[in-house]
Amino acid sequence: MRSAEEKKKEPLERTGGGMNARKDRNIGDALRRVYSDAVDEQVPDDLLNLLRKLD
């Protein structure tokens, strides 16, 4: 069994594109959409009120 440090030192495998590259791109697109949606959400008023009390 190898440690995590030993695994980090190994060269990364190349997949050659194709299906794996398409899946990676789809996952990346989905993550960007979720992040964008989260950033665009409004902060609830009760949370804003709590934050104002910290001043």
CHARMM internal coordinates of N, CA and C (Angstrom, degrees):
IC EDIT
DIST 1 N 1 CA 1.4498
DIST 1 CA 1 C 1.5243
ANGL 1 N 1 CA 1 C 108.71
DIST 1 C 2 N 1.3435
ANGL 1 CA 1 C 2 N 116.78
DIHE 1 N 1 CA 1 C 2 N 133.90
DIST 2 N 2 CA 1.4613
ANGL 1 C 2 N 2 CA 121.33
DIHE 1 CA 1 C 2 N 2 CA -178.68
DIST 2 CA 2 C 1.5256
ANGL 2 N 2 CA 2 C 109.98
DIHE 1 C 2 N 2 CA 2 C -101.44
DIST 2 C 3 N 1.3173
ANGL 2 CA 2 C 3 N 115.30
DIHE 2 N 2 CA 2 C 3 N 149.93
DIST 3 N 3 CA 1.4573
ANGL 2 C 3 N 3 CA 119.82
DIHE 2 CA 2 C 3 N 3 CA 177.73
DIST 3 CA 3 C 1.5257
ANGL 3 N 3 CA 3 C 109.52
DIHE 2 C 3 N 3 CA 3 C -77.40
DIST 3 C 4 N 1.3293
ANGL 3 CA 3 C 4 N 115.34
DIHE 3 N 3 CA 3 C 4 N 166.85
DIST 4 N 4 CA 1.4618
ANGL 3 C 4 N 4 CA 120.42
DIHE 3 CA 3 C 4 N 4 CA 178.71
DIST 4 CA 4 C 1.5259
ANGL 4 N 4 CA 4 C 110.33
DIHE 3 C 4 N 4 CA 4 C -63.27
DIST 4 C 5 N 1.3248
ANGL 4 CA 4 C 5 N 116.96
DIHE 4 N 4 CA 4 C 5 N -34.91
DIST 5 N 5 CA 1.4637
ANGL 4 C 5 N 5 CA 120.47
DIHE 4 CA 4 C 5 N 5 CA 179.26
DIST 5 CA 5 C 1.5288
ANGL 5 N 5 CA 5 C 110.91
DIHE 4 C 5 N 5 CA 5 C -64.91
DIST 5 C 6 N 1.3254
ANGL 5 CA 5 C 6 N 116.49
DIHE 5 N 5 CA 5 C 6 N -39.52
DIST 6 N 6 CA 1.4661
ANGL 5 C 6 N 6 CA 119.83
DIHE 5 CA 5 C 6 N 6 CA 179.04
DIST 6 CA 6 C 1.5234
ANGL 6 N 6 CA 6 C 110.90
DIHE 5 C 6 N 6 CA 6 C -66.20
DIST 6 C 7 N 1.3395
ANGL 6 CA 6 C 7 N 116.07
DIHE 6 N 6 CA 6 C 7 N -38.10
DIST 7 N 7 CA 1.4649
ANGL 6 C 7 N 7 CA 120.05
DIHE 6 CA 6 C 7 N 7 CA 179.97
DIST 7 CA 7 C 1.5255
ANGL 7 N 7 CA 7 C 111.13
DIHE 6 C 7 N 7 CA 7 C -66.40
DIST 7 C 8 N 1.3415
ANGL 7 CA 7 C 8 N 117.18
DIHE 7 N 7 CA 7 C 8 N -34.67
DIST 8 N 8 CA 1.4645
ANGL 7 C 8 N 8 CA 120.42
DIHE 7 CA 7 C 8 N 8 CA 179.67
DIST 8 CA 8 C 1.5228
ANGL 8 N 8 CA 8 C 111.58
DIHE 7 C 8 N 8 CA 8 C -64.17
DIST 8 C 9 N 1.3270
ANGL 8 CA 8 C 9 N 116.96
DIHE 8 N 8 CA 8 C 9 N -28.80
DIST 9 N 9 CA 1.4617
ANGL 8 C 9 N 9 CA 121.52
DIHE 8 CA 8 C 9 N 9 CA -176.08
DIST 9 CA 9 C 1.5237
ANGL 9 N 9 CA 9 C 112.45
DIHE 8 C 9 N 9 CA 9 C -79.87
DIST 9 C 10 N 1.3459
ANGL 9 CA 9 C 10 N 116.84
DIHE 9 N 9 CA 9 C 10 N -15.52
DIST 10 N 10 CA 1.4554
ANGL 9 C 10 N 10 CA 120.14
DIHE 9 CA 9 C 10 N 10 CA -178.93
DIST 10 CA 10 C 1.5257
ANGL 10 N 10 CA 10 C 109.72
DIHE 9 C 10 N 10 CA 10 C -74.40
DIST 10 C 11 N 1.3327
ANGL 10 CA 10 C 11 N 118.06
DIHE 10 N 10 CA 10 C 11 N 145.77
DIST 11 N 11 CA 1.4653
ANGL 10 C 11 N 11 CA 119.64
DIHE 10 CA 10 C 11 N 11 CA 177.60
DIST 11 CA 11 C 1.5270
ANGL 11 N 11 CA 11 C 110.90
DIHE 10 C 11 N 11 CA 11 C -67.04
DIST 11 C 12 N 1.3223
ANGL 11 CA 11 C 12 N 116.42
DIHE 11 N 11 CA 11 C 12 N 147.47
DIST 12 N 12 CA 1.4567
ANGL 11 C 12 N 12 CA 120.74
DIHE 11 CA 11 C 12 N 12 CA 178.44
DIST 12 CA 12 C 1.5186
ANGL 12 N 12 CA 12 C 109.71
DIHE 11 C 12 N 12 CA 12 C -73.45
DIST 12 C 13 N 1.3373
ANGL 12 CA 12 C 13 N 115.21
DIHE 12 N 12 CA 12 C 13 N 143.89
DIST 13 N 13 CA 1.4629
ANGL 12 C 13 N 13 CA 120.02
DIHE 12 CA 12 C 13 N 13 CA 177.90
DIST 13 CA 13 C 1.5228
ANGL 13 N 13 CA 13 C 108.95
DIHE 12 C 13 N 13 CA 13 C -79.32
DIST 13 C 14 N 1.2998
ANGL 13 CA 13 C 14 N 116.47
DIHE 13 N 13 CA 13 C 14 N 142.71
DIST 14 N 14 CA 1.4642
ANGL 13 C 14 N 14 CA 121.15
DIHE 13 CA 13 C 14 N 14 CA 174.92
DIST 14 CA 14 C 1.5177
ANGL 14 N 14 CA 14 C 107.94
DIHE 13 C 14 N 14 CA 14 C -95.35
DIST 14 C 15 N 1.3102
ANGL 14 CA 14 C 15 N 115.21
DIHE 14 N 14 CA 14 C 15 N 132.96
DIST 15 N 15 CA 1.4647
ANGL 14 C 15 N 15 CA 119.32
DIHE 14 CA 14 C 15 N 15 CA -177.12
DIST 15 CA 15 C 1.5187
ANGL 15 N 15 CA 15 C 111.86
DIHE 14 C 15 N 15 CA 15 C -90.65
DIST 15 C 16 N 1.3276
ANGL 15 CA 15 C 16 N 117.56
DIHE 15 N 15 CA 15 C 16 N -17.72
DIST 16 N 16 CA 1.4463
ANGL 15 C 16 N 16 CA 119.52
DIHE 15 CA 15 C 16 N 16 CA -179.53
DIST 16 CA 16 C 1.5195
ANGL 16 N 16 CA 16 C 113.31
DIHE 15 C 16 N 16 CA 16 C 82.19
DIST 16 C 17 N 1.3333
ANGL 16 CA 16 C 17 N 117.56
DIHE 16 N 16 CA 16 C 17 N 10.79
DIST 17 N 17 CA 1.4653
ANGL 16 C 17 N 17 CA 120.76
DIHE 16 CA 16 C 17 N 17 CA 177.96
DIST 17 CA 17 C 1.5007
ANGL 17 N 17 CA 17 C 111.12
DIHE 16 C 17 N 17 CA 17 C 80.57
DIST 17 C 18 N 1.2918
ANGL 17 CA 17 C 18 N 116.09
DIHE 17 N 17 CA 17 C 18 N -144.10
DIST 18 N 18 CA 1.4565
ANGL 17 C 18 N 18 CA 121.51
DIHE 17 CA 17 C 18 N 18 CA 178.63
DIST 18 CA 18 C 1.5128
ANGL 18 N 18 CA 18 C 112.77
DIHE 17 C 18 N 18 CA 18 C 70.99
DIST 18 C 19 N 1.3225
ANGL 18 CA 18 C 19 N 116.09
DIHE 18 N 18 CA 18 C 19 N -135.24
DIST 19 N 19 CA 1.4634
ANGL 18 C 19 N 19 CA 122.54
DIHE 18 CA 18 C 19 N 19 CA -175.60
DIST 19 CA 19 C 1.5154
ANGL 19 N 19 CA 19 C 111.92
DIHE 18 C 19 N 19 CA 19 C -59.42
DIST 19 C 20 N 1.3217
ANGL 19 CA 19 C 20 N 117.92
DIHE 19 N 19 CA 19 C 20 N -43.60
DIST 20 N 20 CA 1.4631
ANGL 19 C 20 N 20 CA 120.18
DIHE 19 CA 19 C 20 N 20 CA -177.74
DIST 20 CA 20 C 1.5187
ANGL 20 N 20 CA 20 C 111.11
DIHE 19 C 20 N 20 CA 20 C -63.77
DIST 20 C 21 N 1.3109
ANGL 20 CA 20 C 21 N 117.60
DIHE 20 N 20 CA 20 C 21 N -41.03
DIST 21 N 21 CA 1.4624
ANGL 20 C 21 N 21 CA 120.85
DIHE 20 CA 20 C 21 N 21 CA 179.12
DIST 21 CA 21 C 1.5236
ANGL 21 N 21 CA 21 C 110.14
DIHE 20 C 21 N 21 CA 21 C -64.79
DIST 21 C 22 N 1.3069
ANGL 21 CA 21 C 22 N 117.16
DIHE 21 N 21 CA 21 C 22 N -39.54
DIST 22 N 22 CA 1.4628
ANGL 21 C 22 N 22 CA 120.92
DIHE 21 CA 21 C 22 N 22 CA 179.02
DIST 22 CA 22 C 1.5247
ANGL 22 N 22 CA 22 C 110.40
DIHE 21 C 22 N 22 CA 22 C -65.30
DIST 22 C 23 N 1.3346
ANGL 22 CA 22 C 23 N 117.44
DIHE 22 N 22 CA 22 C 23 N -43.40
DIST 23 N 23 CA 1.4663
ANGL 22 C 23 N 23 CA 120.91
DIHE 22 CA 22 C 23 N 23 CA 178.32
DIST 23 CA 23 C 1.5213
ANGL 23 N 23 CA 23 C 110.55
DIHE 22 C 23 N 23 CA 23 C -62.98
DIST 23 C 24 N 1.3249
ANGL 23 CA 23 C 24 N 117.02
DIHE 23 N 23 CA 23 C 24 N -42.97
DIST 24 N 24 CA 1.4637
ANGL 23 C 24 N 24 CA 121.18
DIHE 23 CA 23 C 24 N 24 CA 178.62
DIST 24 CA 24 C 1.5222
ANGL 24 N 24 CA 24 C 110.64
DIHE 23 C 24 N 24 CA 24 C -60.80
DIST 24 C 25 N 1.3226
ANGL 24 CA 24 C 25 N 116.39
DIHE 24 N 24 CA 24 C 25 N -42.12
DIST 25 N 25 CA 1.4586
ANGL 24 C 25 N 25 CA 120.43
DIHE 24 CA 24 C 25 N 25 CA 179.99
DIST 25 CA 25 C 1.5227
ANGL 25 N 25 CA 25 C 110.23
DIHE 24 C 25 N 25 CA 25 C -65.25
DIST 25 C 26 N 1.3468
ANGL 25 CA 25 C 26 N 117.06
DIHE 25 N 25 CA 25 C 26 N -42.02
DIST 26 N 26 CA 1.4609
ANGL 25 C 26 N 26 CA 120.92
DIHE 25 CA 25 C 26 N 26 CA 178.66
DIST 26 CA 26 C 1.5230
ANGL 26 N 26 CA 26 C 110.96
DIHE 25 C 26 N 26 CA 26 C -62.92
DIST 26 C 27 N 1.3098
ANGL 26 CA 26 C 27 N 116.89
DIHE 26 N 26 CA 26 C 27 N -41.72
DIST 27 N 27 CA 1.4603
ANGL 26 C 27 N 27 CA 120.76
DIHE 26 CA 26 C 27 N 27 CA 178.68
DIST 27 CA 27 C 1.5204
ANGL 27 N 27 CA 27 C 109.92
DIHE 26 C 27 N 27 CA 27 C -65.50
DIST 27 C 28 N 1.3190
ANGL 27 CA 27 C 28 N 116.78
DIHE 27 N 27 CA 27 C 28 N -43.05
DIST 28 N 28 CA 1.4619
ANGL 27 C 28 N 28 CA 120.72
DIHE 27 CA 27 C 28 N 28 CA 178.04
DIST 28 CA 28 C 1.5210
ANGL 28 N 28 CA 28 C 111.71
DIHE 27 C 28 N 28 CA 28 C -61.11
DIST 28 C 29 N 1.3215
ANGL 28 CA 28 C 29 N 116.66
DIHE 28 N 28 CA 28 C 29 N -42.72
DIST 29 N 29 CA 1.4676
ANGL 28 C 29 N 29 CA 120.60
DIHE 28 CA 28 C 29 N 29 CA 178.23
DIST 29 CA 29 C 1.5252
ANGL 29 N 29 CA 29 C 110.96
DIHE 28 C 29 N 29 CA 29 C -62.56
DIST 29 C 30 N 1.3343
ANGL 29 CA 29 C 30 N 116.32
DIHE 29 N 29 CA 29 C 30 N -43.07
DIST 30 N 30 CA 1.4641
ANGL 29 C 30 N 30 CA 120.26
DIHE 29 CA 29 C 30 N 30 CA -179.88
DIST 30 CA 30 C 1.5304
ANGL 30 N 30 CA 30 C 110.92
DIHE 29 C 30 N 30 CA 30 C -64.41
DIST 30 C 31 N 1.3257
ANGL 30 CA 30 C 31 N 117.09
DIHE 30 N 30 CA 30 C 31 N -41.58
DIST 31 N 31 CA 1.4639
ANGL 30 C 31 N 31 CA 120.01
DIHE 30 CA 30 C 31 N 31 CA 178.51
DIST 31 CA 31 C 1.5221
ANGL 31 N 31 CA 31 C 111.77
DIHE 30 C 31 N 31 CA 31 C -64.39
DIST 31 C 32 N 1.3322
ANGL 31 CA 31 C 32 N 116.39
DIHE 31 N 31 CA 31 C 32 N -39.91
DIST 32 N 32 CA 1.4658
ANGL 31 C 32 N 32 CA 119.30
DIHE 31 CA 31 C 32 N 32 CA 177.79
DIST 32 CA 32 C 1.5316
ANGL 32 N 32 CA 32 C 111.33
DIHE 31 C 32 N 32 CA 32 C -63.48
DIST 32 C 33 N 1.3371
ANGL 32 CA 32 C 33 N 117.41
DIHE 32 N 32 CA 32 C 33 N -40.09
DIST 33 N 33 CA 1.4695
ANGL 32 C 33 N 33 CA 120.60
DIHE 32 CA 32 C 33 N 33 CA 178.22
DIST 33 CA 33 C 1.5238
ANGL 33 N 33 CA 33 C 111.16
DIHE 32 C 33 N 33 CA 33 C -63.97
DIST 33 C 34 N 1.3294
ANGL 33 CA 33 C 34 N 117.22
DIHE 33 N 33 CA 33 C 34 N -44.65
DIST 34 N 34 CA 1.4699
ANGL 33 C 34 N 34 CA 120.82
DIHE 33 CA 33 C 34 N 34 CA -179.93
DIST 34 CA 34 C 1.5183
ANGL 34 N 34 CA 34 C 110.17
DIHE 33 C 34 N 34 CA 34 C -63.26
DIST 34 C 35 N 1.3268
ANGL 34 CA 34 C 35 N 117.39
DIHE 34 N 34 CA 34 C 35 N -44.10
DIST 35 N 35 CA 1.4609
ANGL 34 C 35 N 35 CA 121.35
DIHE 34 CA 34 C 35 N 35 CA 179.19
DIST 35 CA 35 C 1.5310
ANGL 35 N 35 CA 35 C 110.02
DIHE 34 C 35 N 35 CA 35 C -61.90
DIST 35 C 36 N 1.3165
ANGL 35 CA 35 C 36 N 116.84
DIHE 35 N 35 CA 35 C 36 N -45.69
DIST 36 N 36 CA 1.4576
ANGL 35 C 36 N 36 CA 120.98
DIHE 35 CA 35 C 36 N 36 CA -179.53
DIST 36 CA 36 C 1.5281
ANGL 36 N 36 CA 36 C 111.01
DIHE 35 C 36 N 36 CA 36 C -61.19
DIST 36 C 37 N 1.3255
ANGL 36 CA 36 C 37 N 116.55
DIHE 36 N 36 CA 36 C 37 N -42.92
DIST 37 N 37 CA 1.4677
ANGL 36 C 37 N 37 CA 120.36
DIHE 36 CA 36 C 37 N 37 CA 177.86
DIST 37 CA 37 C 1.5258
ANGL 37 N 37 CA 37 C 111.22
DIHE 36 C 37 N 37 CA 37 C -62.08
DIST 37 C 38 N 1.3247
ANGL 37 CA 37 C 38 N 117.01
DIHE 37 N 37 CA 37 C 38 N -41.66
DIST 38 N 38 CA 1.4660
ANGL 37 C 38 N 38 CA 120.70
DIHE 37 CA 37 C 38 N 38 CA -179.70
DIST 38 CA 38 C 1.5269
ANGL 38 N 38 CA 38 C 110.89
DIHE 37 C 38 N 38 CA 38 C -66.10
DIST 38 C 39 N 1.3179
ANGL 38 CA 38 C 39 N 117.40
DIHE 38 N 38 CA 38 C 39 N -39.93
DIST 39 N 39 CA 1.4670
ANGL 38 C 39 N 39 CA 121.42
DIHE 38 CA 38 C 39 N 39 CA -179.93
DIST 39 CA 39 C 1.5313
ANGL 39 N 39 CA 39 C 110.04
DIHE 38 C 39 N 39 CA 39 C -66.25
DIST 39 C 40 N 1.3222
ANGL 39 CA 39 C 40 N 117.26
DIHE 39 N 39 CA 39 C 40 N -35.88
DIST 40 N 40 CA 1.4566
ANGL 39 C 40 N 40 CA 121.45
DIHE 39 CA 39 C 40 N 40 CA -177.21
DIST 40 CA 40 C 1.5306
ANGL 40 N 40 CA 40 C 113.50
DIHE 39 C 40 N 40 CA 40 C -78.89
DIST 40 C 41 N 1.3445
ANGL 40 CA 40 C 41 N 118.06
DIHE 40 N 40 CA 40 C 41 N -11.24
DIST 41 N 41 CA 1.4671
ANGL 40 C 41 N 41 CA 120.19
DIHE 40 CA 40 C 41 N 41 CA -178.97
DIST 41 CA 41 C 1.5171
ANGL 41 N 41 CA 41 C 111.06
DIHE 40 C 41 N 41 CA 41 C -67.03
DIST 41 C 42 N 1.3194
ANGL 41 CA 41 C 42 N 115.76
DIHE 41 N 41 CA 41 C 42 N 145.16
DIST 42 N 42 CA 1.4554
ANGL 41 C 42 N 42 CA 121.48
DIHE 41 CA 41 C 42 N 42 CA 176.27
DIST 42 CA 42 C 1.5267
ANGL 42 N 42 CA 42 C 109.19
DIHE 41 C 42 N 42 CA 42 C -77.98
DIST 42 C 43 N 1.3352
ANGL 42 CA 42 C 43 N 115.48
DIHE 42 N 42 CA 42 C 43 N 145.65
DIST 43 N 43 CA 1.4622
ANGL 42 C 43 N 43 CA 120.52
DIHE 42 CA 42 C 43 N 43 CA 175.95
DIST 43 CA 43 C 1.5258
ANGL 43 N 43 CA 43 C 106.84
DIHE 42 C 43 N 43 CA 43 C -80.63
DIST 43 C 44 N 1.3452
ANGL 43 CA 43 C 44 N 117.95
DIHE 43 N 43 CA 43 C 44 N 129.20
DIST 44 N 44 CA 1.4661
ANGL 43 C 44 N 44 CA 120.03
DIHE 43 CA 43 C 44 N 44 CA -179.09
DIST 44 CA 44 C 1.5405
ANGL 44 N 44 CA 44 C 111.44
DIHE 43 C 44 N 44 CA 44 C -60.72
DIST 44 C 45 N 1.3331
ANGL 44 CA 44 C 45 N 115.27
DIHE 44 N 44 CA 44 C 45 N 145.65
DIST 45 N 45 CA 1.4655
ANGL 44 C 45 N 45 CA 120.94
DIHE 44 CA 44 C 45 N 45 CA -177.66
DIST 45 CA 45 C 1.5265
ANGL 45 N 45 CA 45 C 112.53
DIHE 44 C 45 N 45 CA 45 C -58.29
DIST 45 C 46 N 1.3435
ANGL 45 CA 45 C 46 N 117.46
DIHE 45 N 45 CA 45 C 46 N -39.96
DIST 46 N 46 CA 1.4699
ANGL 45 C 46 N 46 CA 118.47
DIHE 45 CA 45 C 46 N 46 CA -178.73
DIST 46 CA 46 C 1.5333
ANGL 46 N 46 CA 46 C 111.45
DIHE 45 C 46 N 46 CA 46 C -64.63
DIST 46 C 47 N 1.3125
ANGL 46 CA 46 C 47 N 117.54
DIHE 46 N 46 CA 46 C 47 N -33.62
DIST 47 N 47 CA 1.4640
ANGL 46 C 47 N 47 CA 120.31
DIHE 46 CA 46 C 47 N 47 CA 176.96
DIST 47 CA 47 C 1.5259
ANGL 47 N 47 CA 47 C 110.42
DIHE 46 C 47 N 47 CA 47 C -70.94
DIST 47 C 48 N 1.3216
ANGL 47 CA 47 C 48 N 117.20
DIHE 47 N 47 CA 47 C 48 N -40.48
DIST 48 N 48 CA 1.4587
ANGL 47 C 48 N 48 CA 120.43
DIHE 47 CA 47 C 48 N 48 CA 176.23
DIST 48 CA 48 C 1.5274
ANGL 48 N 48 CA 48 C 111.24
DIHE 47 C 48 N 48 CA 48 C -60.58
DIST 48 C 49 N 1.3396
ANGL 48 CA 48 C 49 N 116.43
DIHE 48 N 48 CA 48 C 49 N -41.34
DIST 49 N 49 CA 1.4644
ANGL 48 C 49 N 49 CA 120.29
DIHE 48 CA 48 C 49 N 49 CA 177.87
DIST 49 CA 49 C 1.5229
ANGL 49 N 49 CA 49 C 111.36
DIHE 48 C 49 N 49 CA 49 C -61.77
DIST 49 C 50 N 1.3205
ANGL 49 CA 49 C 50 N 116.98
DIHE 49 N 49 CA 49 C 50 N -41.58
DIST 50 N 50 CA 1.4725
ANGL 49 C 50 N 50 CA 120.47
DIHE 49 CA 49 C 50 N 50 CA 177.45
DIST 50 CA 50 C 1.5172
ANGL 50 N 50 CA 50 C 111.18
DIHE 49 C 50 N 50 CA 50 C -63.30
DIST 50 C 51 N 1.3174
ANGL 50 CA 50 C 51 N 117.02
DIHE 50 N 50 CA 50 C 51 N -41.66
DIST 51 N 51 CA 1.4599
ANGL 50 C 51 N 51 CA 121.00
DIHE 50 CA 50 C 51 N 51 CA 179.31
DIST 51 CA 51 C 1.5212
ANGL 51 N 51 CA 51 C 111.08
DIHE 50 C 51 N 51 CA 51 C -64.79
DIST 51 C 52 N 1.3229
ANGL 51 CA 51 C 52 N 116.94
DIHE 51 N 51 CA 51 C 52 N -37.77
DIST 52 N 52 CA 1.4752
ANGL 51 C 52 N 52 CA 119.65
DIHE 51 CA 51 C 52 N 52 CA 179.12
DIST 52 CA 52 C 1.5294
ANGL 52 N 52 CA 52 C 111.05
DIHE 51 C 52 N 52 CA 52 C -64.46
DIST 52 C 53 N 1.3198
ANGL 52 CA 52 C 53 N 117.23
DIHE 52 N 52 CA 52 C 53 N -32.01
DIST 53 N 53 CA 1.4626
ANGL 52 C 53 N 53 CA 121.06
DIHE 52 CA 52 C 53 N 53 CA -179.94
DIST 53 CA 53 C 1.5342
ANGL 53 N 53 CA 53 C 111.73
DIHE 52 C 53 N 53 CA 53 C -68.55
DIST 53 C 54 N 1.3284
ANGL 53 CA 53 C 54 N 117.74
DIHE 53 N 53 CA 53 C 54 N -18.25
DIST 54 N 54 CA 1.4754
ANGL 53 C 54 N 54 CA 121.07
DIHE 53 CA 53 C 54 N 54 CA -179.78
DIST 54 CA 54 C 1.5147
ANGL 54 N 54 CA 54 C 112.22
DIHE 53 C 54 N 54 CA 54 C -76.69
DIST 54 C 55 N 1.3323
ANGL 54 CA 54 C 55 N 117.81
DIHE 54 N 54 CA 54 C 55 N -16.22
DIST 55 N 55 CA 1.4748
ANGL 54 C 55 N 55 CA 120.32
DIHE 54 CA 54 C 55 N 55 CA -179.49
DIST 55 CA 55 C 1.4589
ANGL 55 N 55 CA 55 C 113.21
DIHE 54 C 55 N 55 CA 55 C -60.93
END
COOR INIT
IC SEED 1 N 1 CA 1 C
IC BUILD
